[in-house]
Amino acid sequence: MSKQYQFKLVLLGESAVGKSSLVLRFVKDQFDDYRESTIGAAFLTQTVTLEDQTSVKFEIWDTAGQERYKSLAPMYYRNANCAVVVYDITQSASLEKARTWIRELQRQADPNIVIALCGNKTDLAARRQVTQEEAKKYAEEEGLMWGETSAKTGEGVNDIFTAIAKKLPLIAPPSARGATRGAAGAPARTGVDLNKQPVAQNEPCNC
């Protein structure tokens, strides 16, 4: 019987680095050149099936990058199993902002959270300001996963989410699979039994 897991994933990063586009590419394999800024956060789900038939369902919270929404972020990364912190390879300032988010996660999120640093917009490589070497070195120093993507072309997008999906079950709390409902029938904090198919695979979002 294949194993099934459910994990909460949060996306963080400066405004306009492409967080919503990354999620849209991952969930619906679409790209829209003219996406409006996310207000607060958007919620989507996607399931990854690994080679050994393990099924990993991500509950994805795509947070707004604007400064005025920053105070809301802890609501979304609290109890998250994993975080994708996105920067724009053409904007070195966005990597500095990513570092700030990572420090915050290291201080305030679950100590076992899996953090992936993601350099987006590789389709604009001619305007690159952040080298792969710099980002990779930082990720290694901080014990982060790292990868580069293009939400526009789709390059690397599935790779980074699949890598997270492979890593999470290895460190998953018992509540991420199996029967994990309390006396009142409330789902456990970090996951629920996924033996029954969700009604809607991809909920619509107003992102």
N, C-alpha and C positions, 0 to 999 in steps of 0.2 A: 504494500500500500504506500502510495506517495505521501511525503510529509507536506503539510501546508502551514504556512506562517502568515502573520499579518504584522506589519510594522508602520509606525508613524514616522514620516519623513518631512522635514521642513527645509525650505529653500530660503537662504539669506544672501544679502549682498546689496550693493549700492543700486540706486535707481538706474534703469536703462542699461544694465549689463546683460539683460536677456533672460532673466529668470523665467518669466511667463512663457517666452518663446521656447525655452528649453523644455518646459513641462508639456507644452502643446505638441512639440515634436515627439516627445517620449510617449505621451498618452494617445494622441490622435494621428501622429505622423503628418502633421500639418505645419505650415509656416505662414505667418501673416506679417507683411512689411510694416503695417500700420496698426500696431497694438497700443491701446491706451494704457496708461499706468494703472497698475493694480491698486485698488482702494482697500486698505486693511489687509485682507488676505483672501485668496481663492482656494477652493478645495477640489481636488480631483483624486481619482484612484486609478491604479494600473497594476496588473498582475504579470510577474515574470516567471516563466517556467524554466528551470535550470535543466542541464543535461541529464541529471539523475532523477528527473521528474519532480523534484522538490518545487513546490509552488509558493512564491513569495508575493503577497499582495501589499502594495504600498498605499498608504493613506497619505496623500501629498498636500501639504499646506504651503502654498506659494505666497510668501509675505511681500508686502509693499516695501520698496526701497527708500521712499522719501523719508527725510528726517522726522517729519511730523508724526509718522506712524511708528517710529522706533520704540516708543514706550510700550507698544502692543506686542512686540516680538516675543517677550518671555512667555506670553500666553500660548504661543504656538510652539516654541522649542522646549517648553517644560514637558517632561515625559516623552519627548521624541526619542526614537531609537537611533535615528540617523539624521544628519544635516548635510546638505550640499551648499557650500558657500561659493558663490559665483563671482568671478571678476571678469573684466573685459580686457583681453590681451592688448588692445590698442590704447588703454588708459591706465598708466601706472598708478594713478591715484586710487583706482578701484581695487587694486591689490592691497594697498594700505588699508582701505576700508574693510576688505575681507579679513585682514589680520586682526582688526578690531573686533569683528564678529567672532572670530575663532577664539580670541582671548576671553570674550564674554561667555561663549559656550563652555570653555574649559573651566571657567569659574562657577557658572550657574546652572548649566544643564546636567543631565544625568551623567555621572562619572564614566559610565560604560558607553556613552553615545559614540557612534561611528561618524567621523567627520571626513567628508571628501571636499577637497579644494578643486574647483572647476574653472579653467580658463576658457571663456566662451569667445565666439567670433573669429575662429580660425580662418574663415573665408576672407577676412580682412588682414591677412598675414603681412601684406605690404606696408601696413600702418602699425605693425607690432611695436609696442613699447615695453612689454613684459616678456623677457626671454624664458624659454622652457627651463633653462638651467637654474635661473633665479627662483622660479616658482617651485620647481621640483626640490631644490635644496631646502627651501623653507618648509615644504610639506614633510620631507624626511626628518628635519630637525624637530618638528612638532608631532610626528607620528600620525600624519594625515594620509589619506588616500589622495591621489592627484591624477588629473587627466585634463585634456583639452577637447573642446567640442565646437561644433558650428550648428546652432539651432537652425540656421538657414539651409544648409546642405544636408544636415542630419549626421555629419561626420562625428563619430565618437560618442554620440548621445546615448545609444543603447549600451555601449561598452561601459560607461561610467555607472549607470544604474544596475547593470548586470553584475558588475564587480561588487557593488554594495550588497546586492541580493545574495551573492555567494558568501560574503563575509558574515552577514548578520546571523544566519542560523548557527554558525559556529560559536557565537557568544550569546545566543538568544536566552533570555530568561524563560523558565518553564511556562510562564503565562503567555508566551508568544505562540504556543500551539497546544492542542489538546483541549479537554473540557475545562474551561477556566471561568466559570460563572459563579458569582457569589450567591448567597442565600436569596437575595432579592432578584436574582436573575440579571444583574448588571454585568456588562462585559468587564473583564479584567483590564487593568490599566494599560498593559503593553500589547495585548493581543487577544484574539478570540479564535475558537475552533472554526476553521474554514471548510469543513466537510460539506456544508451545503453551499451551493452557488449563490453569490450575491444577486439580488434582483436586478440592479442596474450596474453594469460593469463600469461605465464612464458617466458619472453624473455631470450634467451641464454646469458650467460655471460662468460667472459674470466677470471674467478676468479681462 
